Amino acid sequence: MLIPSVSFSQKTVKSKGTAQVEFPDNITRQDVKKQAEELATIDALERAFGRVVIQGNTTYLSNVQTGKQTETKSVFNTIANTSVKGEVVNVLNVEFTDLTGTRTIEGKKESFVEIKCDIEIEAREVTSPPINFTAFTLNCTNERCKTTEFKVDDPLYMYFSSPVSGYISIFLDEEGLTQCLYPYNTMPAEFEGGVPVGADKKYILFSEKPEFNYFPGKKYLSGPYLLYTTNARSINRLFIIFSKTPLNKPSLSEVKKVEGGYTLPKSLHSEDFQRWLNKYRSYEKANVEVDYIDITITK
């Protein structure tokens, strides 16, 4: 069964953070102090659990002291529009200090004030619930065709099954762009937040065969997705998103037609997709599960 909420590790740690925010005339002291405290809290959480770094189609946790990065599928919290890997259990101490200084702008000296916040918190790391659905890639519509190794012009199919009902969306990341494979481009707006799936039912997706059409009387796909690369070998990443309720999807480009008469699915830049996904999971921890599959394509 799906875990109803994000599970947290029981161990807590103490961490200190600091931040400085300029105090201009047009913003209240209270607002500046709030901003400084949020940034100091982020600093403390990053020192304790690592800094979230998005590069291409991947999210990493970077050790603040060493800079070492580790790829992660983690769920995050969001503070001040920033993804963090922990949550505050208790604020142990917070202090604010006014700092004054001068700077030269266009040859003129100007005075300015910054508010510094030093904070000490007790925090715990956010841990992710296990993936409770099953998904894998195929090169034919039989479950025995499970593979992650493909050749150019091979069809791509996906097996999917979940113990509970919900909605799925599938994205493929390739060379800096993340394309929406499911829902299909031809599906109406009612499916844009994900395609409904039933509990304990096996699905073979991306096939135009009648036995794999889960919408009787309607045909949304004219043929399978064919894989292509200009390189001798490339690695693409598939993101499978399962949600209890329809997603608020990211902003996508229009469908594109390319040489040879092929049509590319709607897409967005890889890093924009990662930012959307991390933020969405931050606010929908109990409702969204995400897994990814790396596939290789060779000529």
C-alpha positions in Angstrom: 0.0 0.0 0.0 1.1 3.6 -0.5 2.6 5.3 2.6 0.3 8.2 3.4 3.0 10.6 4.3 6.7 11.2 4.0 8.6 9.3 6.6 11.3 11.1 8.5 14.4 9.7 10.2 14.0 9.9 13.9 17.6 11.2 14.5 17.9 14.9 14.9 21.0 17.1 14.6 21.9 20.6 15.7 23.2 23.0 13.0 24.0 26.7 12.8 23.5 29.0 9.8 23.9 32.7 8.9 22.7 35.1 6.3 22.7 38.9 5.6 20.0 40.8 3.8 20.1 44.4 2.8 17.5 46.7 4.6 16.3 49.2 2.0 14.0 52.1 2.7 11.0 50.6 0.9 10.8 47.3 2.9 9.8 46.9 6.5 12.3 45.7 9.1 10.0 42.8 9.9 10.0 41.6 6.2 13.8 41.9 6.0 14.3 39.9 9.3 11.9 37.2 8.0 13.9 36.9 4.8 17.2 36.8 6.6 15.9 34.1 9.0 14.7 32.0 6.1 18.0 32.3 4.3 19.9 31.5 7.6 17.7 28.5 8.1 18.4 27.3 4.6 22.1 27.7 5.3 21.8 25.6 8.5 19.9 22.8 6.7 22.4 22.8 3.8 25.3 22.5 6.3 23.6 19.6 8.0 22.2 17.7 5.0 23.8 19.0 1.8 22.9 21.6 -0.8 20.5 20.7 -3.6 22.1 21.2 -7.0 20.3 20.8 -10.3 22.5 20.0 -13.4 20.7 18.9 -16.6 18.3 16.1 -15.9 19.8 15.2 -12.5 19.4 16.5 -9.0 22.5 16.2 -6.7 23.2 16.7 -3.0 26.4 18.6 -2.6 28.4 18.4 0.7 28.8 22.1 1.7 32.3 21.4 3.3 33.8 19.2 0.6 31.8 20.1 -2.5 31.3 16.4 -3.3 28.1 15.7 -5.2 25.9 12.6 -5.0 23.0 11.9 -7.3 19.7 11.7 -5.5 16.0 10.8 -6.0 15.0 12.4 -2.7 11.9 14.2 -1.7 12.7 17.8 -0.5 11.2 20.5 1.5 10.9 24.0 0.1 11.8 27.2 2.0 11.9 30.6 0.3 11.6 28.9 -3.1 14.7 26.8 -2.3 14.8 23.0 -2.1 16.3 21.6 1.1 16.9 18.1 2.4 15.7 18.6 6.0 13.0 20.1 8.2 13.3 22.2 11.3 12.2 20.5 14.5 13.0 23.3 16.8 14.7 26.8 16.7 17.2 26.8 19.5 18.4 30.4 19.1 18.1 33.3 16.7 19.9 36.6 16.8 19.7 39.7 14.5 22.4 42.3 14.1 22.4 45.5 12.1 25.5 46.0 10.0 26.2 49.4 8.4 28.6 50.2 5.6 29.3 52.5 2.6 29.7 51.8 -1.1 30.5 53.9 -4.2 27.9 54.1 -7.0 28.8 56.2 -10.0 31.4 58.0 -8.0 29.2 58.8 -5.1 29.4 57.2 -1.6 26.2 55.8 -0.2 25.4 54.3 3.2 23.6 51.1 3.5 22.3 48.8 6.3 22.1 45.0 6.3 20.4 42.8 8.8 22.4 39.7 9.8 20.7 36.6 11.1 22.5 33.9 13.1 20.4 30.9 13.8 20.8 27.5 15.6 18.3 24.8 14.8 17.5 21.2 15.7 16.6 19.5 12.4 16.0 16.1 10.9 16.6 14.8 7.4 13.7 14.2 5.0 13.6 10.6 3.8 11.6 9.4 0.8 8.9 6.7 0.9 9.6 3.6 -1.1 8.4 3.3 -4.7 5.3 1.2 -4.6 4.5 0.9 -8.3 6.3 -1.2 -10.9 7.5 0.2 -14.2 10.1 -1.0 -16.8 10.9 -0.5 -20.4 10.3 -3.0 -23.2 11.3 -3.4 -26.9 8.1 -5.4 -27.6 4.7 -5.6 -26.1 5.4 -8.8 -24.2 6.6 -8.5 -20.5 9.5 -10.8 -21.4 10.9 -8.1 -23.6 12.1 -6.1 -20.6 15.3 -4.2 -21.4 17.1 -0.9 -21.1 19.3 -1.5 -24.1 17.9 -0.3 -27.4 19.1 0.3 -31.0 18.2 3.1 -33.3 14.6 2.7 -34.7 13.7 0.3 -31.9 10.2 0.9 -30.5 9.8 1.9 -26.9 7.1 0.4 -24.7 6.5 0.7 -21.0 5.1 -1.7 -18.5 3.3 -0.2 -15.6 1.3 -1.5 -12.6 0.3 0.1 -9.3 -1.4 -1.4 -6.1 -3.7 1.6 -6.0 -5.5 3.8 -8.5 -4.1 7.1 -9.5 -2.6 9.0 -12.4 0.7 8.6 -14.3 2.8 10.9 -16.4 6.0 9.8 -18.2 8.8 12.1 -19.5 11.9 11.3 -21.5 15.0 13.5 -21.1 17.3 13.8 -24.1 20.2 16.2 -24.7 18.9 19.0 -22.5 15.2 18.7 -23.3 12.6 16.7 -21.3 9.8 15.5 -23.5 6.3 14.5 -22.3 5.6 11.0 -23.7 2.5 10.3 -21.6 -0.1 11.7 -21.7 0.1 11.6 -25.5 0.1 14.8 -27.5 -3.3 13.9 -29.0 -5.0 13.5 -25.7 -7.6 16.1 -24.6 -6.9 18.6 -21.8 -8.7 16.4 -19.2 -5.6 14.2 -19.3 -2.9 16.9 -19.0 -2.4 16.2 -15.3 -1.8 12.5 -15.8 -3.5 9.5 -17.3 -5.8 7.5 -14.9 -4.7 4.0 -14.0 -6.6 1.4 -12.0 -5.3 -0.6 -9.0 -3.7 -4.0 -9.7 -4.0 -3.7 -13.4 -1.2 -4.3 -15.9 -0.6 -1.7 -18.6 1.5 -1.8 -21.7 2.0 1.8 -22.8 3.0 3.4 -26.1 1.4 0.7 -28.3 -1.2 1.3 -31.0 -2.5 -2.3 -30.8 -6.2 -2.5 -29.9 -5.6 -4.8 -27.0 -3.4 -2.1 -25.3 -5.9 0.7 -26.0 -7.3 1.6 -22.6 -9.8 4.1 -23.9 -12.4 2.1 -25.9 -13.7 4.0 -28.9 -10.9 6.4 -28.9 -7.4 6.2 -30.5 -4.8 8.6 -29.2 -1.6 7.0 -30.7 -1.0 6.3 -34.4 2.2 4.3 -33.8 4.9 3.5 -31.2 7.7 5.8 -30.2 10.8 5.0 -32.2 14.2 5.7 -30.6 16.9 7.7 -32.4 20.4 9.1 -31.7 23.0 10.8 -33.8 25.7 9.4 -31.5 27.3 6.0 -31.5 25.7 5.5 -28.1 23.6 7.7 -25.9 21.9 7.5 -22.6 18.4 8.9 -22.1 16.5 9.1 -18.8 12.8 8.3 -18.4 10.9 9.8 -15.4 7.8 7.9 -14.3 5.5 10.0 -12.1 2.6 8.4 -10.2 0.2 10.7 -8.3 -3.0 10.1 -6.3 -4.5 13.2 -7.8 -3.9 14.9 -11.2 -0.7 17.0 -11.4 -0.3 20.6 -12.1 1.9 19.9 -15.1 4.9 22.1 -16.0 4.7 24.6 -18.8 5.5 22.8 -22.1 6.4 23.9 -25.6 4.2 23.1 -28.6 4.6 19.9 -30.6 7.5 20.1 -33.1 7.8 18.5 -36.5 11.3 17.5 -37.6 13.1 16.2 -40.7 11.6 13.0 -42.0 8.1 13.8 -41.1 8.5 12.9 -37.4 6.8 14.7 -34.6 8.5 15.5 -31.3 6.4 15.5 -28.1 5.9 18.7 -26.1 8.9 19.5 -24.0 10.8 21.9 -21.7 14.4 22.4 -20.7 15.8 19.6 -18.5 16.7 21.9 -15.6 13.3 23.6 -15.7 11.7 20.1 -15.5 13.9 19.2 -12.5 13.0 22.4 -10.7 9.3 21.8 -11.3 9.6 18.2 -10.2 11.5 19.0 -7.0 9.2 21.8 -6.0 6.1 19.8 -6.8 7.2 16.8 -4.7 8.0 19.3 -1.9 4.4 20.3 -1.6 2.8 16.9 -2.5 5.0 14.5 -0.5 2.1 12.2 0.4 0.6 12.1 -3.1 3.5 11.7 -5.5 6.0 9.0 -6.2 8.7 9.3 -8.8 11.1 6.7 -10.3 13.5 6.9 -13.3 15.0 4.5 -15.7 18.1 5.1 -17.8 18.1 3.5 -21.3 20.9 3.3 -23.8 20.5 3.7 -27.6 23.1 2.5 -30.0 23.5 2.7 -33.7 
